Amino acid sequence: MAGVTDAELKAMSQEERVDALGMTSEQLSGRSLFIEFSPDEEERLTYPWAPDVDFNKRMEIDSDDMTSSELNTKVRDLMAEGYGSIVIKNPRGKHSLGVGILSKLNLIFEGSLGYFAGGLIDGANIRINGRVGWSCGENMMSGSIVIEKNAGSTFGAAIRGGDLVCRGSVGSRTGIDMKGGTIIVGGDTGALSGFMMQRGRMIVCGNAGKDLGDSMYDGVIYIGGEIRSLGVDAVTAELTDLEKPWLTRKLTQYELLPDQGVGHFTKVVAGKQLWNYDNLEPTEKKLIL
């Protein structure tokens, strides 16, 4: 810490070191872990260095002979020039495309992508007119990603916000370590989906593989088809009248609403027995819940 030497820190008490290093020992009791944002406070919803793009300003890129690094750099250069709608042609299954975009952008891929597509985005809207490999949308924070066909395993790993949508089926471990946002799957999902899920919502219109929701802390999973088996501490719950309209709106938004509606969906939540919640101190409960 600037202005404080190691020798001075050693001479301080624990409370003095906490204050000098800019930390806090304040308890979380009675406080929310969520930060509430106002739509009117635009400066808090965008990064100060984010480019000012115009969605009506459009550019197409033929990426046939470009590497992933060259293509991602080209997208950023176009954003710096104000382009808000970018179409990528001939992506040829390249890996790690459309990653780390931290501002608004309409990005369309005309073809299939490899793994790690759209990771770490915050505000971009991405459409993939093809398939994707594993770990699509990993750690995305806001925005949306829509895949027109199938996706690989670990779809939406550690997602924190936004909508991650696959119109087809996905592989195993969908939503592993999910921390927020919404994952929507039009087809089936594989084994261990929702593993160690912490928050957020997952909607699967088709079937779910074995060990669904294994070791989940919190969050909700909705399954429209059959569940092969539930994981450790995952239990079914009643679908409430408040959830049905939300499910209907969300699936209608992406044209995935089943003909029979949403009344047949099975709701899966954490049983909250695995981690001995009742034996935790109040502040520990606040951190976990």
Backbone hydrogen bonds, N-H to C=O, Kabsch-Sander energy under -0.5 kcal/mol:
donor,donor_aa,acceptor,acceptor_aa,energy
4,V,1,M,-1.8
9,L,5,T,-2.1
10,K,6,D,-2.3
11,A,7,A,-1.3
12,M,8,E,-0.6
12,M,9,L,-1.0
17,R,13,S,-2.4
18,V,14,Q,-2.2
19,D,15,E,-1.8
20,A,16,E,-2.6
21,L,17,R,-2.2
22,G,19,D,-1.1
23,M,18,V,-2.3
31,R,28,L,-2.4
36,E,34,F,-0.6
41,E,38,S,-1.8
42,E,40,D,-1.4
44,R,41,E,-1.6
45,L,42,E,-1.4
46,T,42,E,-0.8
50,A,47,Y,-1.9
53,V,51,P,-1.0
54,D,82,G,-2.8
55,F,53,V,-0.5
57,K,54,D,-1.9
58,R,56,N,-0.8
59,M,85,S,-2.1
61,I,87,V,-2.8
63,S,61,I,-0.8
63,S,89,K,-2.6
66,M,63,S,-1.6
71,L,67,T,-2.4
72,N,68,S,-2.6
73,T,69,S,-2.1
74,K,70,E,-2.1
75,V,71,L,-2.2
76,R,72,N,-1.8
77,D,73,T,-2.3
78,L,74,K,-2.3
79,M,75,V,-2.1
80,A,76,R,-2.1
81,E,77,D,-0.9
82,G,79,M,-1.8
83,Y,78,L,-2.3
84,G,54,D,-1.8
84,G,57,K,-1.3
85,S,57,K,-1.8
86,I,106,N,-2.8
87,V,59,M,-2.6
88,I,108,I,-3.6
89,K,61,I,-3.3
89,K,87,V,-0.6
90,N,110,E,-0.9
93,G,112,S,-2.2
94,K,91,P,-1.6
96,S,115,Y,-3.2
99,V,96,S,-0.5
100,G,119,G,-2.9
102,L,100,G,-0.8
105,L,123,G,-0.5
106,N,84,G,-3.0
107,L,105,L,-0.7
107,L,125,N,-2.8
108,I,86,I,-2.7
109,F,127,R,-3.0
110,E,88,I,-3.3
110,E,108,I,-0.6
111,G,109,F,-1.5
113,L,131,R,-2.8
114,G,94,K,-2.9
116,F,134,W,-2.3
118,G,97,L,-2.6
119,G,116,F,-1.1
120,L,138,E,-2.5
121,I,118,G,-0.8
122,D,101,I,-2.9
123,G,142,S,-1.7
124,A,101,I,-0.5
125,N,105,L,-3.5
126,I,124,A,-0.5
126,I,144,S,-3.2
127,R,107,L,-2.5
128,I,146,V,-3.0
129,N,109,F,-2.8
129,N,127,R,-0.6
130,G,128,I,-1.9
132,V,150,N,-1.7
133,G,114,G,-2.2
135,S,153,S,-2.7
137,G,117,A,-3.0
138,E,135,S,-1.2
139,N,157,A,-2.4
140,M,137,G,-1.9
141,M,121,I,-3.3
142,S,121,I,-0.9
144,S,124,A,-2.0
145,I,163,D,-2.2
146,V,126,I,-2.4
147,I,165,V,-2.7
148,E,128,I,-2.5
149,K,130,G,-1.9
151,A,169,S,-2.4
152,G,133,G,-1.2
154,T,172,S,-2.8
156,G,136,C,-2.6
157,A,154,T,-1.4
158,A,176,I,-2.7
159,I,156,G,-1.7
160,R,140,M,-3.0
161,G,140,M,-1.3
163,D,143,G,-2.0
164,L,182,T,-2.8
165,V,145,I,-3.4
165,V,163,D,-0.5
166,C,184,I,-2.6
167,R,147,I,-2.8
168,G,149,K,-1.7
170,V,188,D,-2.7
171,G,152,G,-1.3
173,R,191,A,-3.3
175,G,155,F,-2.9
176,I,173,R,-1.5
177,D,195,F,-2.5
178,M,175,G,-1.8
179,K,159,I,-2.9
180,G,159,I,-1.0
180,G,199,R,-0.6
181,G,160,R,-0.5
182,T,162,G,-2.6
183,I,201,R,-2.4
184,I,164,L,-2.8
185,V,203,I,-2.9
186,G,166,C,-3.2
187,G,168,G,-2.5
189,T,207,N,-2.5
190,G,171,G,-2.1
192,L,210,K,-2.9
193,S,190,G,-0.7
194,G,174,T,-3.5
195,F,192,L,-1.4
196,M,214,D,-2.5
197,M,194,G,-1.9
198,Q,178,M,-3.3
199,R,178,M,-1.6
201,R,181,G,-2.2
202,M,220,V,-2.2
203,I,183,I,-3.3
204,V,222,Y,-3.1
205,C,185,V,-3.0
205,C,203,I,-0.5
206,G,187,G,-2.3
208,A,226,E,-2.8
209,G,189,T,-1.1
209,G,190,G,-0.8
212,L,229,S,-2.5
213,G,193,S,-3.4
214,D,211,D,-1.4
215,S,232,V,-2.5
216,M,213,G,-1.8
217,Y,197,M,-3.0
218,D,197,M,-1.4
220,V,200,G,-2.0
221,I,268,V,-2.4
222,Y,202,M,-3.2
223,I,266,T,-2.5
224,G,204,V,-3.3
225,G,206,G,-2.3
228,R,208,A,-2.4
228,R,226,E,-0.6
229,S,209,G,-0.8
231,G,212,L,-3.0
234,A,231,G,-1.7
235,V,269,V,-2.8
237,A,267,K,-2.1
240,T,238,E,-0.7
244,K,240,T,-1.5
246,W,242,L,-0.9
247,L,243,E,-2.9
248,T,244,K,-2.3
249,R,245,P,-2.5
250,K,246,W,-2.6
251,L,247,L,-2.5
252,T,248,T,-2.1
253,Q,249,R,-2.1
254,Y,250,K,-0.9
255,E,252,T,-1.5
256,L,251,L,-3.3
257,L,251,L,-0.6
261,G,258,P,-1.8
265,F,262,V,-1.7
266,T,223,I,-3.1
267,K,237,A,-0.7
268,V,221,I,-3.0
269,V,235,V,-2.9
271,G,233,D,-3.8
276,N,273,Q,-1.3
277,Y,272,K,-0.6
279,N,276,N,-1.4
280,L,277,Y,-1.4
285,K,281,E,-2.3
286,K,282,P,-1.8
287,L,283,T,-1.6
288,I,284,E,-1.9
289,L,285,K,-3.3
